[in-house]
Amino acid sequence: MKVIVGLGNPGLQYERTRHNAGFLAVDRLAHTHANASIAKARFNAACLDADIGGEKCLLLKPTTYMNLSGRAVAEAIRFYKLQPSTDLLVLVDDVALPVGAIRLRADGSAGGHNGLADIERALGTSVYPRCRIGIGAKPAQMIQADWVLSRFTAEEQPDLDRSIQQAAEASVHFVEKGIAAAMNRFNIRLPETKQPKPSEPQSPEGRNPSSPPTEN
């Protein structure tokens, strides 16, 4: 069994924001592989049962805010007695990648992302596969929290749709062949770009603490 987790914030005000790219990828995967399933509330998440290549999978979208994502992930992994290093894939937004790009890793640091940091804390390890979905570097005039909670522009939609589809296909490849094979197939060399500045601290919803709070 595999658990595939999309990270994001719950609530209509966060739908299709950059920080919810993981939710979008899980929704795409569910449309193809769990279309007849009904989402259930389990593990502090919305869960769907799916069959991918004959493998039973749990598609999971935490219903906590982003920086509490580890609670749902750890509960599911421990309930099914799975190994994070081989049985878990996390789909997550990444400001270090351009819109339209994805990057798979077998492990790694949280890179300033609150959701990944909380998953590492809850699991007690950073050794779990993740698929990073590019949302673009923030414009110079914006703070990080406002950028990740903004929505994609109309011009970005074709690139976004391509990366969401690739993330869903990479998830299938991960289930069927493992993370190494998925990395070999879907990781492509990107043209070098200027690296964004380190992420600013974020609140549970992904906002900078100095910014006005987002309504829950």
Backbone as CSV, one residue per row, in Angstrom:
resi,resn,N_x,N_y,N_z,CA_x,CA_y,CA_z,C_x,C_y,C_z
1,MET,0.839,-1.197,0.000,0.000,0.000,0.000,0.879,1.252,0.000
2,LYS,0.403,2.285,-0.698,1.105,3.562,-0.750,0.176,4.680,-0.273
3,VAL,0.772,5.693,0.338,0.039,6.892,0.739,0.592,8.067,-0.066
4,ILE,-0.289,8.745,-0.784,0.094,9.912,-1.579,-0.611,11.130,-0.986
5,VAL,0.179,12.082,-0.543,-0.329,13.240,0.191,-0.137,14.509,-0.630
6,GLY,-1.198,15.294,-0.766,-1.083,16.619,-1.355,-1.180,17.657,-0.252
7,LEU,-0.254,18.608,-0.220,-0.268,19.631,0.822,-0.997,20.883,0.360
8,GLY,-1.662,21.530,1.304,-2.391,22.754,1.023,-3.110,23.228,2.271
9,ASN,-3.866,24.300,2.128,-4.700,24.826,3.203,-6.165,24.578,2.873
10,PRO,-6.977,24.156,3.854,-8.394,23.919,3.594,-9.178,25.231,3.530
11,GLY,-10.320,25.199,2.860,-11.193,26.367,2.832,-11.270,27.004,1.458
12,LEU,-12.438,27.562,1.160,-12.662,28.157,-0.152,-11.704,29.296,-0.460
13,GLN,-11.310,30.046,0.588,-10.429,31.202,0.335,-9.047,30.800,-0.140
14,TYR,-8.692,29.534,0.022,-7.367,29.076,-0.391,-7.396,28.254,-1.682
15,GLU,-8.566,28.002,-2.234,-8.658,27.158,-3.421,-7.842,27.731,-4.578
16,ARG,-7.034,26.862,-5.197,-6.236,27.182,-6.380,-5.193,28.268,-6.119
17,THR,-4.820,28.460,-4.856,-3.689,29.327,-4.572,-2.395,28.555,-4.811
18,ARG,-1.283,29.265,-4.895,-0.001,28.633,-5.165,0.361,27.607,-4.083
19,HIS,0.045,27.935,-2.848,0.366,27.049,-1.731,-0.432,25.742,-1.790
20,ASN,-1.477,25.698,-2.611,-2.328,24.512,-2.710,-2.028,23.677,-3.951
21,ALA,-0.849,23.832,-4.518,-0.493,23.047,-5.704,-0.547,21.551,-5.413
22,GLY,-0.193,21.154,-4.207,-0.265,19.740,-3.839,-1.682,19.214,-3.860
23,PHE,-2.625,20.021,-3.379,-4.037,19.638,-3.440,-4.466,19.431,-4.891
24,LEU,-4.048,20.353,-5.781,-4.436,20.258,-7.186,-3.924,18.971,-7.818
25,ALA,-2.703,18.575,-7.469,-2.128,17.359,-8.039,-2.846,16.112,-7.546
26,VAL,-3.208,16.086,-6.270,-3.960,14.940,-5.742,-5.344,14.879,-6.373
27,ASP,-5.966,16.036,-6.577,-7.277,16.056,-7.240,-7.185,15.478,-8.652
28,ARG,-6.120,15.818,-9.375,-5.927,15.288,-10.723,-5.734,13.771,-10.679
29,LEU,-4.956,13.318,-9.730,-4.718,11.881,-9.574,-6.009,11.151,-9.214
30,ALA,-6.803,11.750,-8.335,-8.065,11.143,-7.911,-9.054,11.051,-9.065
31,HIS,-9.059,12.050,-9.943,-9.979,12.049,-11.075,-9.758,10.833,-11.968
32,THR,-8.500,10.419,-12.081,-8.152,9.287,-12.947,-8.242,7.946,-12.236
33,HIS,-7.858,7.913,-10.970,-7.701,6.629,-10.284,-8.653,6.407,-9.110
34,ALA,-9.473,7.390,-8.780,-10.414,7.213,-7.659,-11.723,7.928,-7.929
35,ASN,-12.108,7.950,-9.205,-13.268,8.738,-9.609,-14.566,8.237,-8.987
36,ALA,-14.626,6.950,-8.691,-15.857,6.389,-8.124,-15.862,6.417,-6.603
37,SER,-14.752,6.826,-6.005,-14.644,6.838,-4.546,-15.254,8.093,-3.949
38,ILE,-15.683,7.974,-2.724,-16.218,9.114,-1.981,-15.221,9.460,-0.883
39,ALA,-14.834,10.724,-0.811,-13.863,11.147,0.197,-14.413,10.937,1.596
40,LYS,-13.554,10.454,2.470,-13.917,10.229,3.865,-13.008,11.042,4.763
41,ALA,-13.545,11.469,5.897,-12.751,12.207,6.876,-12.051,11.210,7.791
42,ARG,-10.742,11.081,7.607,-9.917,10.202,8.441,-8.556,10.846,8.632
43,PHE,-7.921,10.542,9.718,-6.545,10.990,9.968,-6.398,12.508,9.864
44,ASN,-7.425,13.272,10.263,-7.383,14.731,10.110,-7.158,15.125,8.650
45,ALA,-7.834,14.398,7.761,-7.649,14.635,6.334,-8.872,14.165,5.559
46,ALA,-8.974,14.630,4.325,-9.943,14.086,3.380,-9.233,12.975,2.625
47,CYS,-9.769,11.755,2.686,-9.086,10.581,2.140,-9.917,9.911,1.053
48,LEU,-9.219,9.421,0.047,-9.836,8.662,-1.029,-9.050,7.373,-1.240
49,ASP,-9.769,6.277,-1.418,-9.128,5.022,-1.775,-8.955,4.975,-3.293
50,ALA,-7.796,4.527,-3.730,-7.505,4.458,-5.163,-6.772,3.163,-5.479
51,ASP,-6.876,2.765,-6.734,-6.134,1.614,-7.232,-5.236,2.096,-8.363
52,ILE,-3.921,1.954,-8.168,-2.967,2.396,-9.173,-2.089,1.212,-9.551
53,GLY,-2.277,0.730,-10.760,-1.495,-0.406,-11.225,-1.666,-1.643,-10.369
54,GLY,-2.852,-1.816,-9.811,-3.112,-2.966,-8.951,-2.677,-2.778,-7.519
55,GLU,-2.083,-1.619,-7.197,-1.639,-1.319,-5.836,-2.693,-0.475,-5.133
56,LYS,-3.053,-0.865,-3.927,-3.986,-0.073,-3.138,-3.288,1.180,-2.646
57,CYS,-3.931,2.332,-2.855,-3.342,3.605,-2.455,-4.349,4.435,-1.676
58,LEU,-3.836,5.248,-0.780,-4.648,6.218,-0.061,-4.232,7.607,-0.514
59,LEU,-5.165,8.358,-1.097,-4.919,9.743,-1.490,-5.396,10.631,-0.350
60,LEU,-4.531,11.504,0.108,-4.799,12.207,1.365,-4.545,13.702,1.218
61,LYS,-5.518,14.514,1.662,-5.378,15.970,1.710,-5.642,16.407,3.155
62,PRO,-4.594,16.794,3.894,-4.789,17.204,5.288,-5.792,18.342,5.401
63,THR,-6.639,18.264,6.415,-7.616,19.325,6.664,-7.175,20.250,7.790
64,THR,-5.940,20.051,8.247,-5.318,21.015,9.151,-4.727,22.122,8.284
65,TYR,-4.258,23.179,8.889,-3.523,24.165,8.109,-2.143,23.617,7.777
66,MET,-1.466,24.307,6.842,-0.229,23.788,6.265,0.793,23.348,7.304
67,ASN,1.021,24.172,8.339,2.116,23.836,9.238,1.748,22.773,10.274
68,LEU,0.576,22.145,10.113,0.206,20.991,10.938,0.007,19.748,10.074
69,SER,0.543,19.766,8.867,0.348,18.666,7.924,0.876,17.334,8.441
70,GLY,1.895,17.372,9.268,2.492,16.143,9.765,1.555,15.278,10.572
71,ARG,0.589,15.899,11.210,-0.357,15.137,12.034,-1.093,14.102,11.192
72,ALA,-1.636,14.529,10.062,-2.391,13.618,9.202,-1.483,12.554,8.600
73,VAL,-0.318,12.976,8.132,0.598,12.036,7.478,1.054,10.957,8.449
74,ALA,1.472,11.360,9.639,1.967,10.394,10.616,0.880,9.419,11.057
75,GLU,-0.347,9.920,11.230,-1.442,9.034,11.640,-1.692,7.957,10.593
76,ALA,-1.710,8.334,9.327,-1.965,7.361,8.260,-0.821,6.354,8.143
77,ILE,0.409,6.838,8.187,1.568,5.949,8.061,1.600,4.940,9.211
78,ARG,1.326,5.396,10.406,1.384,4.492,11.558,0.197,3.540,11.602
79,PHE,-0.961,3.999,11.161,-2.132,3.129,11.154,-1.908,1.939,10.235
80,TYR,-1.348,2.183,9.063,-1.142,1.109,8.097,0.224,0.425,8.244
81,LYS,1.015,0.885,9.224,2.339,0.297,9.485,3.214,0.323,8.230
82,LEU,3.322,1.509,7.631,4.084,1.686,6.398,5.449,2.317,6.676
83,GLN,6.334,2.238,5.692,7.653,2.843,5.777,7.666,4.144,4.969
84,PRO,7.925,5.297,5.609,7.941,6.562,4.861,8.895,6.565,3.681
85,SER,10.016,5.871,3.798,11.037,5.912,2.747,10.608,5.239,1.448
86,THR,9.622,4.338,1.530,9.197,3.598,0.333,7.707,3.686,0.043
87,ASP,6.906,4.026,1.041,5.452,3.930,0.900,4.734,5.280,0.903
88,LEU,5.483,6.368,1.018,4.898,7.698,1.123,5.426,8.599,0.022
89,LEU,4.526,9.372,-0.603,4.915,10.419,-1.547,4.148,11.684,-1.188
90,VAL,4.871,12.783,-1.013,4.256,14.068,-0.668,4.355,15.002,-1.860
91,LEU,3.235,15.554,-2.284,3.171,16.517,-3.388,3.068,17.918,-2.782
92,VAL,3.999,18.791,-3.143,4.133,20.055,-2.421,4.566,21.179,-3.361
93,ASP,4.148,22.405,-3.057,4.533,23.581,-3.836,5.981,23.974,-3.542
94,ASP,6.626,24.625,-4.520,8.028,25.008,-4.351,8.304,26.324,-5.074
95,VAL,8.718,27.351,-4.313,9.016,28.653,-4.904,10.350,28.652,-5.646
96,ALA,11.174,27.629,-5.440,12.484,27.573,-6.099,12.402,27.015,-7.513
97,LEU,11.211,26.544,-7.921,11.013,26.015,-9.265,10.048,26.908,-10.038
98,PRO,10.269,27.089,-11.338,9.339,27.885,-12.133,8.007,27.161,-12.311
99,VAL,6.964,27.915,-12.556,5.669,27.311,-12.847,5.811,26.444,-14.092
100,GLY,5.315,25.214,-14.001,5.431,24.283,-15.111,6.445,23.190,-14.880
101,ALA,7.288,23.347,-13.847,8.333,22.361,-13.568,7.989,21.551,-12.324
102,ILE,8.454,20.308,-12.292,8.360,19.492,-11.093,9.734,18.894,-10.820
103,ARG,9.949,18.457,-9.599,11.214,17.828,-9.226,10.942,16.814,-8.121
104,LEU,11.358,15.566,-8.358,11.184,14.509,-7.370,12.471,14.293,-6.599
105,ARG,12.333,13.980,-5.319,13.455,13.678,-4.457,13.082,12.507,-3.548
106,ALA,14.071,11.689,-3.224,13.836,10.560,-2.324,13.859,10.997,-0.870
107,ASP,14.476,12.137,-0.590,14.548,12.676,0.774,15.043,14.108,0.658
108,GLY,15.366,14.726,1.783,15.891,16.087,1.724,15.372,16.952,2.844
109,SER,15.842,18.186,2.862,15.424,19.126,3.897,14.067,19.732,3.544
110,ALA,13.478,20.392,4.528,12.193,21.052,4.305,12.347,22.286,3.436
111,GLY,13.542,22.854,3.365,13.777,24.011,2.515,12.945,25.220,2.892
112,GLY,12.613,25.360,4.169,11.812,26.496,4.616,10.321,26.319,4.462
113,HIS,9.881,25.139,3.995,8.448,24.898,3.797,7.834,24.345,5.082
114,ASN,6.840,25.057,5.608,6.242,24.666,6.891,5.615,23.283,6.863
115,GLY,4.963,22.925,5.755,4.317,21.620,5.679,5.316,20.486,5.740
116,LEU,6.400,20.600,4.957,7.427,19.569,4.972,8.123,19.502,6.329
117,ALA,8.346,20.651,6.946,8.996,20.669,8.255,8.152,19.935,9.289
118,ASP,6.836,20.116,9.234,5.984,19.453,10.213,5.886,17.956,9.948
119,ILE,5.927,17.562,8.682,5.931,16.131,8.367,7.213,15.491,8.896
120,GLU,8.338,16.153,8.690,9.609,15.635,9.209,9.547,15.502,10.730
121,ARG,8.987,16.511,11.392,8.867,16.462,12.851,7.989,15.301,13.293
122,ALA,6.844,15.135,12.631,5.891,14.105,13.044,6.399,12.694,12.760
123,LEU,7.100,12.519,11.656,7.615,11.196,11.293,8.944,10.883,11.981
124,GLY,9.652,11.935,12.399,10.965,11.735,12.994,12.039,11.441,11.978
125,THR,11.792,11.792,10.719,12.757,11.544,9.649,12.466,12.460,8.467
126,SER,13.533,12.780,7.719,13.370,13.529,6.470,13.492,12.599,5.270
127,VAL,13.603,11.300,5.534,13.760,10.320,4.464,12.382,9.833,4.022
128,TYR,11.770,10.606,3.162,10.507,10.227,2.528,10.442,10.936,1.177
129,PRO,9.936,10.281,0.140,9.881,10.890,-1.193,8.931,12.085,-1.240
130,ARG,9.307,13.041,-2.067,8.443,14.206,-2.287,8.539,14.644,-3.745
131,CYS,7.447,15.199,-4.240,7.396,15.759,-5.590,7.109,17.249,-5.437
132,ARG,8.097,18.059,-5.777,7.952,19.507,-5.662,7.367,20.067,-6.959
133,ILE,6.362,20.917,-6.817,5.662,21.496,-7.966,5.960,22.993,-7.999
134,GLY,6.547,23.460,-9.086,6.963,24.851,-9.160,5.814,25.841,-9.140
135,ILE,5.960,26.871,-8.302,4.962,27.945,-8.260,5.603,29.295,-8.579
136,GLY,6.902,29.288,-8.891,7.588,30.517,-9.264,8.111,31.291,-8.067
137,ALA,9.215,31.994,-8.278,9.792,32.839,-7.233,8.939,34.080,-7.041
138,LYS,8.870,34.564,-5.823,8.036,35.734,-5.534,8.622,36.986,-6.189
139,PRO,7.759,37.897,-6.636,8.237,39.180,-7.133,8.928,39.955,-6.012
140,ALA,9.859,40.803,-6.372,10.658,41.525,-5.378,9.803,42.365,-4.443
141,GLN,8.674,42.872,-4.927,7.871,43.782,-4.124,6.922,43.069,-3.167
142,MET,6.856,41.748,-3.209,5.919,41.006,-2.364,6.644,40.271,-1.256
143,ILE,5.938,40.077,-0.148,6.487,39.209,0.891,6.102,37.768,0.551
144,GLN,6.890,36.830,1.074,6.719,35.421,0.720,5.311,34.918,1.008
145,ALA,4.778,35.267,2.181,3.474,34.746,2.588,2.368,35.173,1.629
146,ASP,2.398,36.430,1.188,1.372,36.897,0.257,1.517,36.222,-1.106
147,TRP,2.746,35.946,-1.505,2.975,35.302,-2.798,2.397,33.894,-2.822
148,VAL,2.696,33.085,-1.805,2.236,31.692,-1.843,0.725,31.595,-1.692
149,LEU,0.106,32.631,-1.121,-1.349,32.621,-0.993,-2.047,33.333,-2.150
150,SER,-1.276,33.774,-3.139,-1.885,34.373,-4.329,-2.286,33.276,-5.310
151,ARG,-3.098,33.639,-6.287,-3.546,32.681,-7.295,-2.718,32.809,-8.569
152,PHE,-2.663,31.726,-9.303,-1.931,31.726,-10.562,-2.615,32.650,-11.560
153,THR,-1.831,33.288,-12.391,-2.388,34.183,-13.402,-2.917,33.369,-14.587
154,ALA,-3.703,34.019,-15.424,-4.229,33.357,-16.618,-3.084,32.900,-17.529
155,GLU,-2.022,33.695,-17.599,-0.883,33.342,-18.447,-0.156,32.100,-17.919
156,GLU,-0.223,31.873,-16.624,0.471,30.736,-16.021,-0.323,29.432,-16.117
157,GLN,-1.607,29.521,-16.422,-2.458,28.342,-16.363,-1.991,27.181,-17.243
158,PRO,-1.577,27.406,-18.497,-1.111,26.262,-19.302,0.092,25.554,-18.683
159,ASP,1.052,26.323,-18.174,2.220,25.721,-17.539,1.825,25.002,-16.248
160,LEU,0.929,25.609,-15.480,0.455,24.973,-14.257,-0.228,23.652,-14.563
161,ASP,-1.100,23.652,-15.561,-1.818,22.429,-15.908,-0.846,21.327,-16.320
162,ARG,0.201,21.699,-17.043,1.192,20.706,-17.449,1.913,20.111,-16.251
163,SER,2.287,20.961,-15.288,3.017,20.456,-14.126,2.126,19.621,-13.215
164,ILE,0.859,19.982,-13.104,-0.066,19.191,-12.292,-0.257,17.814,-12.922
165,GLN,-0.375,17.777,-14.244,-0.500,16.491,-14.932,0.762,15.663,-14.767
166,GLN,1.920,16.297,-14.878,3.179,15.584,-14.701,3.312,15.046,-13.281
167,ALA,2.890,15.824,-12.297,2.965,15.368,-10.908,2.074,14.149,-10.693
168,ALA,0.897,14.163,-11.308,0.000,13.010,-11.194,0.619,11.786,-11.869
169,GLU,1.192,11.976,-13.054,1.826,10.855,-13.757,3.054,10.353,-12.999
170,ALA,3.800,11.259,-12.407,4.962,10.859,-11.616,4.536,10.061,-10.387
171,SER,3.393,10.406,-9.828,2.871,9.659,-8.680,2.554,8.222,-9.074
172,VAL,1.971,8.051,-10.250,1.670,6.702,-10.748,2.964,5.930,-10.948
173,HIS,3.960,6.583,-11.526,5.244,5.926,-11.771,5.901,5.530,-10.448
174,PHE,5.784,6.397,-9.443,6.318,6.091,-8.112,5.671,4.829,-7.544
175,VAL,4.358,4.742,-7.644,3.641,3.579,-7.116,4.067,2.307,-7.839
176,GLU,4.179,2.394,-9.152,4.445,1.201,-9.951,5.921,0.785,-9.961
177,LYS,6.830,1.755,-9.915,8.246,1.429,-10.124,9.192,1.963,-9.054
178,GLY,8.684,2.808,-8.134,9.546,3.330,-7.082,10.059,4.729,-7.370
179,ILE,10.622,5.356,-6.340,11.031,6.756,-6.459,12.226,6.926,-7.400
180,ALA,13.170,5.989,-7.408,14.342,6.138,-8.281,13.928,6.171,-9.750
181,ALA,13.032,5.272,-10.136,12.559,5.236,-11.520,11.776,6.500,-11.856
182,ALA,10.973,6.982,-10.910,10.203,8.207,-11.146,11.130,9.402,-11.316
183,MET,12.181,9.471,-10.513,13.151,10.557,-10.644,13.835,10.513,-12.002
184,ASN,14.242,9.324,-12.433,14.926,9.178,-13.714,14.049,9.608,-14.886
185,ARG,12.767,9.360,-14.771,11.874,9.682,-15.880,11.410,11.136,-15.878
186,PHE,11.133,11.696,-14.706,10.461,12.998,-14.660,11.356,14.169,-14.282
187,ASN,12.535,13.917,-13.713,13.432,15.025,-13.388,14.219,15.422,-14.630
188,ILE,14.039,16.648,-15.078,14.774,17.151,-16.231,15.635,18.321,-15.787
189,ARG,16.708,18.550,-16.518,17.608,19.654,-16.177,16.943,20.975,-16.554
190,LEU,16.851,21.869,-15.582,16.231,23.169,-15.817,17.297,24.217,-16.118
191,PRO,16.965,25.215,-16.924,17.916,26.309,-17.133,18.169,27.029,-15.817
192,GLU,19.392,27.463,-15.601,19.726,28.108,-14.339,18.995,29.436,-14.224
193,THR,18.437,29.658,-13.035,17.729,30.906,-12.755,18.251,31.474,-11.444
194,LYS,18.013,32.731,-11.212,18.415,33.357,-9.963,17.632,32.763,-8.816
195,GLN,18.328,32.350,-7.787,17.671,31.713,-6.654,16.925,32.752,-5.824
196,PRO,15.694,32.430,-5.362,14.959,33.356,-4.504,15.616,33.461,-3.146
197,LYS,15.356,34.548,-2.453,15.868,34.717,-1.102,15.214,33.701,-0.175
198,PRO,15.854,33.370,0.962,15.269,32.396,1.891,13.860,32.790,2.296
199,SER,13.018,31.773,2.517,11.632,32.003,2.875,11.527,32.751,4.198
200,GLU,10.545,33.655,4.274,10.266,34.313,5.532,9.413,33.410,6.399
201,PRO,9.470,33.576,7.738,8.636,32.742,8.615,7.169,32.867,8.249
202,GLN,6.444,31.767,8.368,5.035,31.747,8.007,4.192,31.256,9.170
203,SER,2.939,31.691,9.178,1.989,31.249,10.190,1.367,29.943,9.731
204,PRO,0.448,29.345,10.524,-0.183,28.086,10.115,-0.802,28.135,8.732
205,GLU,-1.326,29.299,8.312,-1.957,29.391,7.002,-0.950,29.685,5.916
206,GLY,0.312,29.901,6.282,1.331,30.223,5.307,1.629,31.709,5.237
207,ARG,1.151,32.507,6.203,1.376,33.946,6.185,2.517,34.320,7.109
208,ASN,3.189,35.449,6.791,4.184,35.986,7.663,3.513,36.473,8.936
209,PRO,4.079,36.199,10.116,3.446,36.624,11.359,3.197,38.118,11.440
210,SER,3.982,38.920,10.730,3.795,40.365,10.782,2.687,40.842,9.873
211,SER,2.156,39.954,9.027,1.090,40.311,8.112,-0.263,40.170,8.804
212,PRO,-1.286,40.890,8.313,-2.629,40.716,8.876,-3.064,39.270,8.764
213,PRO,-3.706,38.699,9.783,-4.091,37.301,9.739,-5.139,37.040,8.673
214,THR,-5.059,35.856,8.079,-6.074,35.427,7.117,-7.250,34.866,7.868
215,GLU,-8.450,35.175,7.436,-9.635,34.621,8.087,-9.659,33.133,7.936
216,ASN,-10.043,32.431,8.998,-10.120,30.971,8.965,-11.510,30.522,8.589
